Amino acid sequence: MKSIADWALNVAEQRGASYADLRIVEDRSRSLSTKNGKVGAASQAESLGIGIRVIANGAWGFAATDDLSRAGVEAAAARAVEIARASARVKEEDVRLAPEKAVTAEWLSAIEKDPFATSVEQNIDLLLRVDAELRAVVGVTLAEANMNFRREEQWFYSSVGADIHQTKYTTGAGYAAYAFEGGEIQKRSYPNSFGGQWQNRGYELIEEMNLVENARRVGEEAVALLKADQCPEGVFDLILDGTQLGLQIHESVGHPIELDRVLGMEANFAGTSFLTLDKLRNLRYGSDLVNVVADARAEHGPGLGTFGFDDEGVPAQCVPIITNGEFTGYLSSRETAHTIGETRSGGMVRAEGWNRLPMIRMTNVSIVPGEKRLTRAQLIADTDHAIEMETNKSWSIDDKRYNFQFSCEMGWEIKGGKRVRMLKNPSYSGITTEFWNAMDAICSRDEWVLWGTPNCGKGQPQQVMGTGHGASPARFRKIKIGSAYKGN
Amino acid sequence: MLTQEQAGEIFRRIREYSTADEVEVIFYGGKSALTRFANNVIHQNVAEENYGVSVRTVFDGKTARATTNRLDDESLQRVVRSSESLAKVQHPDPDLLPVAAADACAPQESRSRYFDATASITPEERADAVGKIVHRAKQHKLITAGIFSTSESIEGIFNSSGLSRWHQQTSAEISITMLGTDSSGWQKANSPDVTKLDATKLGEIAAIKAEKSAKPQEVPPGKYMVILEPAAVLDIAGFMFWDFSGLAVLDQRSFLNDRVGKKLFGDNINIWDDANHPLQSGSPFDGEGVRRQRVQLVKNGVVERLVYARATAEKMQKSEHAGKVGLIEATGHGFALPNEMGEAPMNIVFEPAEPTQTIEQMVASTERGIYVTRLWYIREVDPYEKILTGMTRDGTFLIEDGRIRHGLRNFRFNESLLKMLSNVEAMSEPVRASGEESFDMVAPAMKVRDFNFTEVTKF
């Protein structure tokens, strides 16, 4: 790979690039799914290519190709420089990169069992056993299950001498039961909706999820929801499970802290952010209990945002985002760090693959669990009257990340410290900072799970990225509940 | 670009390497470039070239797929082995049909969707067009952000029954946001032919929206008469077309469960799927190489038909639903096999409602209402009543006494598509429109009564 890199870097330099870096990525995946007792999809894929990023005339250019012959790579490098020169026709000032020491390094996801070493028969057998359990429940009309593995091997080189080789494994699995009856469709998912749980781990993650053991309950809950009461509309206290809180963090903390978004670089598509630069260390984002970090280091856990180095060659870091309720940090890059007075990037830049430009992405944006021991059961017991919700069903937030509305698959009314009735179609809405300031309890480390969001979209052309979100159940006071069905 | 002849040669080699009963190979890829701008400068500028093959093999009713972007002999042998080893360990699928026959449902000669002007555009030409947009933004004292993208792509399918299909097209797209201190405006257009896109004109429309929506005022949420621009119509309406799949009804995950043949929308709603429509784009065949038929999905508000992949049509014929879901036949809307989704109509065309009205006429006849240019982050709240939530964005206005008065703070809506398409009071001539939440369509602007806004945000 070094010789391929040299072809590209030499041409970029000869053509006048002041800086160049490149990523050669070899990607391999297996994707399996079942539906109502049959295999739904069965596919394997591989991809190899190079993406070359250059600065010439003070502006960016990027070109990617699947042709790794010398002629193909050199042509791509020349194209990147040509594109950069075109970019410079519409610029105001030169790109400034925060300095970063070039390193030579190796990094590998900590996995115990290579998922690709497991047999497809074994994978499908597990999914079909889940499927059988789900459909054993009378009233389940559709059962879907999936399992996915990915291995990404990346070589990063730069014109200032970086040489970083990283290999990352991603494993994910989950399932859903649907029940249709009398003009209504209800759904329950496990262990999370939209694909289940995903982490940078091996097959050991699948084995730990107790997929078969939970399937009967999940099917029964889907059917029970058909007979459940509609979630009431009004202002109530709210308890969220960890999966939903993880998505709440993703949408109302993770996206608004992206510095490229704050600076207007995403204004045409993903939007901007209410977190303008003046708000850094000058905004009460949440209550004193709210502590959020963006942590890409392995010690945070094997999240989808865990790595050794980002796609600019910057080492993984932990950045405090919200500290005791105060807004303290953004997600930054080498290009944007100076705008917040930093001399170094936070190391949060990644690309979907070899053919996409690296950009600021969430790493593991996680809420710190409560210090005093508090289980979910204890939290419920401590609650006089509230609506508890779990597992996301739909999510929506405005393009500055103020107003949000989430629906969940299942809810419970809590009265006198106990669940008194199941509720269907629960939803809640609010304004980001008002919501986080209403948090008055969060469960402790025993309930904290590093959830994976495998489908975060951003950029043009759009890139899909995996992000991590550690969360434990939490309680919020006086939240607007149930407006999703208002007027319908 | 990968040519049909080169693809045919690769297919011949793949057949040689394979021991499967049947083989089907899909070719994909092309060249694309995207110039992205923000804060009145080009900040990202990318180009890509990539081609791949996706090989499906079949053994005794068992099938699977493997994909690679490496086209050398060794890689092709590996992708064939990968597909075969995966297929052999599947359980036999009783619904699996033989690969499509060569002469069955051959596509008609499709309209040319390949334009040299689009394929040959240079980074400098894209940059100069962006320069014009930036110039227009500065004239209006606004900041602009957006994209100018172009591509040429191929899509091909060959199988061991002798089927051979090939489609080549170009695409160009410009999307522009203009930002003021407390407002914004947006305009987007695309075409296979880049000469049909006028960057300056699109920038001017976005700039006027941004200027007119400055100093937005707040009005309370509630049910309002709304006028939705075509992009807003397609972004919200697009959420229902996945449910027009035969397999979605067989799976009972569609809002059309027990509703095909019923009147769900207003008399003025007529919707087709028509890949050959002059304003549509895409290939004339589906994921198995079957010709995409023109299908009327909704007639005078009644759901007439669903679309079908070959296997779904056979399954539906044998099901309890046969006789209750209209005409059942393979319509050429299947996705590449194997998959869980079956099929979907992806070339939606709204039929003009006579008489059509211009947007200006719709505004002039509105005593009080809301004018919506763009919707954002739309998600499904209820799958059977098709309640969708989302936000307005980049230019929302109050209409009073037949005139647009001023900009408004953005709303959250929670609206049932069934209600919305039953409350359409007027439609414009349908145009080729492009949004962000759904695929491109030929869609009109709509004037809709009692559109349900439930909250207001802070800007």
Interface residues (C-beta under 8 A of the other chain):
Chain A: S33 K35 N36 K38 V39 G40 A41 A42 S43 Q44 A45 E46 S47 L48 G49 A59 W60 G61 F62 A63 A64 T65 D66 D67 A76 R79 A80 E82 I83 A84 R85 A86 S87 R89 V90 K91 E92 S119 V120 E121 I124 T141 L142 E144 Y178 F180 G183 E184 I185 K187 L263 G264 M265 E266 A267 N268 F269 G271 F274 N355 R356 L357 M359 K393 S394 W395 S396 I397 D398 D399 K400 Y402 N403 Q405 S407 N425 S427 S429 I431 Q460 P461 S483 A484 Y485 K486 G487 N488
Chain B: S32 A33 L34 T35 R36 F37 A38 N39 N40 V41 I42 H43 Q44 N45 V46 A47 E48 E49 N50 Y51 G52 T63 A64 R65 A66 T67 T68 N69 R70 R78 V79 S82 S83 S85 L86 A87 V89 Q90 H91 D93 D95 T122 P123 E124 R126 A127 D128 V130 G131 V134 I143 A145 G146 I147 S149 S175 I176 T177 L179 S184 W186 K223 D251 Q252 R253 N257 D258 P338 N339 E340 W376 Y377 I378 R379 E380 V381 D382 P383 Y384 E385 I387 T389 G390 M391 R393 D394 N410 R412 N414 E415 S416 K419 E436 N452 T454 E455 V456 T457 K458 F459
